[in-house]
Amino acid sequence: MISTSISTLAKGSVLAFSLLVSAFGYSQTITAEQNQKIINAKQGGVISLDGFLTEKFPLINYQKVVLPGPQYIISDDPEYIREPEGISLQEKVQPGAVRLYVYNVNGVKDPQKIERKITAVIKNLGSSKLNMRMLKYSSQKPSSNYFQIGKQGLADYFASNGEERVRTIKPGEAIPVDEQLEKNVVKYDELVHGFYEFVIDQPAEISIIQTSPKEKGPEALKRIKNILPPKGHSGAGRGVFGVSNYDIITDGVVDTKNGVAQIMLADGKIDPWVLGKESSRGQQAKLAGNYGVMYNINMKWKSSDGKGLALVSWNSRSADNKWCNGMAMTMVVDKGKFEKGIVKLPSDKLTTRGAPEAIVIQVFPPAPNGQEQTINLTYSPPGASCLPTPLIFIPVDLK
């Protein structure tokens, strides 16, 4: 499997805002009206910050540490499966933990075969029975509402506690990874979104198959041999990847007196995309967007000027990509003005558009005497949304 060493990222340090205003023509401070909008917003609420949002906010430097984690498989190429039946992904995994992200759309227009099944099947490649237990489970009903599926899929994954049931597979046999996918009928242009983490004790092969709704996945696996070629520029990609979890540890201490700053993740530049292998071609694979990778963020901060720290995000890609007209995500957020927990973003509507819209994620009050505090967040790039989705920290007056 691929392994990655600890790397220091984010070249831009927090520069003097007066220079930035001169060079780029934007303001480093919010107005009194915008301050009130932020502190009065409900968690996950969308507010308008006219003339404020920009991609040019100073970057918070961080160390990115690769954590031990499950073997990670994603099926998103071809994203739209145009063939009535075929295998869109087939990868081998070793005993241990596995994370699987299924993100495929029925692209069949033929009226006779317009209803399909997209299912995930696991086959035991070992010489003894395979025991399988689900650790995390998120399975959405097929839908053409991709934003809702992506947002709810992450929420269900974060909330899942798995199950105690152990399923067994005889050597050479196969079973569905998700029994619900076996029951679903997928219409044209509907997305199948499954996000799972499970543990196995024998080597196995995982296949994502499109077939007739009347045929069971394990039976289709015996019959269907054509592995659909990846397009290479479709969706996030496909393959098996050795990096699935990161710790993000920010450098130094963020101080509210220094103004607005942002953490930039999964942009492919500051935070490079994970590499792996796509077995049907035996070639290197790139996980464009790092979708399904978990980021555990740890940031120290203090308030030298008595201000609180608001965390917001926005759809930064709406202006330069016609396919990026909406953004929706889910995070696990530390306690602040609002309680700690899973937050769907936005919470008051399906998506946020582009600037001037911003989503208020949390507001962190200052500690007495300006003492240091730590913010912990869990972030994963949101399916169906364009990246990056910057995490912007704004000093706010809570008085």
N, C-alpha and C positions, 0 to 999 in steps of 0.2 A: 504494500500500500504506500501511497505518497505520504511523506512526512515533511514538515516545515519547521524551521527554527524560529525562535523569537525574533521579531523584527521591529525596528523603530520606524514609525510612519509619520505622515503629515508634516511636510516640509515647512509650511507657513507657520511661524510662531505668531503670538498675539502682538501685532504691531501697533504703533500709535495711531489712534483713530483719526487724528487730525490729518495725517498723511493720507489715510485711506479716503477720507472725504474729499480731499483735494484731487486724488488720482482717479477716483471712480464716481464721484458725484452722488454719494448716498449718505444718509444720516446714520450715526451710530446710536442715537437715542430715540426712544419712543416719546410721543407727546403725552401730555397729562391725560388727554382723552383716551389714547391707546392704553395707557397704564391702567385706567379704570376698566376698560374693556377686558383686559387680561385678568385682573384680580376679581372681577365680577362674573366671569365666565364659569359655567359648570364644566366639570371634567370631561374632556373630549369635545367640547363645544367649538364651533367654527366662528371666528371673529374676523373682522376686516382691519388690516394694518396697512392702510394706504401709504405708499411711498417708502415703506420700511423694508420689506423683504428683498433679499438679494443673495446670490450665491457667493458673494465676496466677503462675507463676515470672516473675521480671523478664525483660524483653525486651532482647535485644542489638540496639542500633540499627545500621542499615546503610544504605549507599548502593546503589541498584539501577541498574546501567548497562545499557542496551540495546546488545547486541553485534550487529554485522552477522551475518546468518544467513539460512538458506533461507526461501523462501516456505513457509508452514506450512498444511497442510490437515488437518482432522480430520473424520471421519465417525462421529458418535455421536448422531444425531437424525433419524429415530426410531432409538433404540437397538435396539428389538425391531421387526423388519420383519415386519408382519402380512400384507402382500400377497404372494401367491406369486411375483409378479415385479414389478419396479419399480426405479427409480433412486433411491437414498437420498441421493446427493450428486452434484452436477455443478458443477465449478468450472474456470475458466480460469487458467492460469499462464503466466508469461513465461519466456523463456530464462534459464537460470541454475540455481541449486540449489533443490530442492524437498524438503520433509519431508512425508511422508504417514502419517497414523495412522488405520488402519481398525479400528473397534471396533463391530461390529454383530452382532446375534443373530438367528437364524432364529426368527421368532415365528409360523410357519404351523402350525396344528393340523389342517388338512384331511388325513385319512389318505391321500388320493390324491396329495397334493403336499407331504407332510411332509418329504421329503428335498429340500434345495435346494442351490444354489451361491451363494456371495457372493464376488464377484470385483472386482478393481480394474482398470480399463482406461484407457489413455492414448491419445488421438487427436492426430495431428499437424494443427495448424491453420495451419501455415506453408506457404510456396510451395516450399520445398526439403526434402530429406530431413532427418528429425530423428534426431540421434544421442543415445543415452541410455546413461549408465553409472551403475551402482549404487555408492554410496559407503558406505551402511550398510544392512544387511538383517537383519530379524527377522520370522520367519513361524512361527506356532504352529499345531499341529494343532487343529482345532475341538474344543471341549470345554465341558462344563458346569461345570468347575472353574475359575471365573473368577480366583480368587486365584492359582492356579498359573500360569495364562497370563499374567497381569499381571506377576508377579514374574520369570518366565523370559523374557518378552518384552523387558523392560528389560535383563536380563542379556545376552541375545543381541545386543541393539542396541549396548550398550557394548563388547562384545567384537568386534563385526564390523569387518572391514577392507575390506568391499565386494568388488568384483571388477574385473578389468581388461577383461573383455568389454564391447564396445560394441554395443548393439542399435540397429538402424536402423528407421525408420518412414517410409514414403512419404507425401507430402502427401495429406491426406484419409483416411488409413488409421489403424487402431488396433491395438494389441497389448496383452496383459495386462501390468500392472506386475509382478505376481508370478506366475510360471508355476505355482507350487505351489497357489495359490488356485484355479486352473483345475481341478486334479485332486481337490480336497477335496470330499467330500459332507458337507453340514452338516445335522444332525438338529435336530428341534425343541428349542429352548432352549439350543442350543450357540452359543458365542461364536466369532466369527472375529476374530482379533487379528493385524494386520500392522503393522509399524513400519519405515518405509523412509526413506532419504535418497538422492536421485539428482540428477544434473545433466543438463540438456537444452539444445539450442542452437536450438530453434524454439519459437514459442508453441504451447501444447497445451491440451487439455481432459481433465480427469480425472473419471471416473465410477465410482461404486460401485454395482454392480448385483446384485440378487437374481434368480435365474432357475433353470431346470431344470439339474440336474447334467449332462444330456446336451448342453446347448447351450454353445458357446464364447462367452466374454465379448464379443469383438469382433462376433460375429454378433448376439448379444442387443442390443448397442448400436444396431445398424442398425434393429432391429425395435421395441424397447421405447422408448416416448416419454414415458410417465408418470413425472414426477418427484414422488416422494412428498413431501407437505408435512411440514415439521418440526413437532413437537409443541410446541416451545418450552420444555418443562419435562422433557425426556427426555435423560438422560445429560449429557455435557459440552457438547453442542451440535454444530453443524456450520458449516463455512464455510472461508474462506481468511483467514489472519492474517499480519500483517507483523512480528510479534515472535515469535521462536522461541528466542532465547538471551539469558540475563542473566548479568552478573557481579554477584555479591553481595560487597561490600567492607564489612566491619564497622567501625564507628567505634572509634577508640582501640585500647586493648589490654585484652583480658579477663584479669583477674588472679584466680587461684584464691582469694586471701584474701577476695574479695568474695562468695564463695558461688556457689550455683547460678544459672544464667541460661540462656535459650533463644533460638534463632533460629526465627521463625515465618514460614513461606513458604506461598503459595498458599491463604490463608484467605479471600481476597476482600475483606478489610478493610485490614489492615496491608499486605498485598501484593495490590493490585487485580488482577482477572482481565483478561486480554488481550482487546482488541476487534478485530473484523475485519468481514467482509461475507459475507452469505449470498446467493448470486446468484439463486436461484429466486424470491425475494421482493424482491430489491434492497434489503435492510434490513441494519442493523447487527447483527452477531453478537457474542455474548459467550462466551468459552471458560471455562465454569464449572469451576473447578478447575485451570486452566492445565496440564492433562494434556498430556504430550508436549513441554512447554517445558523446556529445559535450563538449570539453575542451576549456575554455577561459583562456589563459595563460597570466599572468602579471608578467614581470620580470624587476627589476631595475638593471641598470648596469652603470659602469663608466670606464673611461680609465685613469689610473694613469701614463701610459707610452706612451700615444699618439697613441696607436694602435686602429684600428677598430675591429669590432667583426663580424665574418662571421658565419652564421647559415647553417649547412649542415645536411644531414641525409644519411642513408645507409641501405642496406638489411643485417641485422645482423644475420639472420637465415640461410643463404644459405649453410654454411659449415656443419650444423648439422641436416638438414632436406631436403630430396630429393624433397619434394613438395614445397620448398621455393626457387625456382630457379629464382624468379623475385619479384620485389616490385614496386608498383606504388601508389601514393596517391595524395591528393589535400588538400591545406591549404589556410586560409585567413591570409595574412602576412602584417605586418606593413611596413610603408615607411622606406626606407633606401637608398642604392644606386639605387634601383629600386622602382617604385611607389607602393603604398599600393594596395592590391587587392587579387583576387583569383588566385592561382598559381597551375597548374597541374604539378606534379612531377613524373618522369622527364618531361621536356617540349620538349626535342629534340628527344625523342624516346619513345617507349611504356613503357618499364620497366628499372630498374637498376638491375644488378645481385648482386653479393656479393663483398667483398673487392677484389681489391683496389678501386672499383667504389664508388663515393660519389656524391650526388646531392647538388648543391649550391642553397640554398633557398633564402637567402638575405645576404647583406653585410651592416652593420650599421656603419656609420662614427662616430668618437669620437666627443663629444661636446667640445666647447672651454673651456679651463682651467680645463678639466677633470670633468665637471659637470655631475651630475646624469641624466640618461635618463630612460625612460620606454619603453619596447618592449611589444606589444600586439599581440598575435597570436590566431587563432582559429584552433583547431586540432580535428579530429575525426579519430579513427583507420580505416585504409583503407580496404574496402571489397576486398577479393580475395588475400590479401597479408598477410604474416606471421608477427607476432608481437614478440617483440616490434620493432618499428621504432624510434630509439633514435634521439633526437634533440640535436646536438652537436654544441657548441659555441667555435669558434677558434679565438684567437687573430691574427690579420693580419696587416701587414705594408702596408698602403695605399699610401705611398710616392713613 
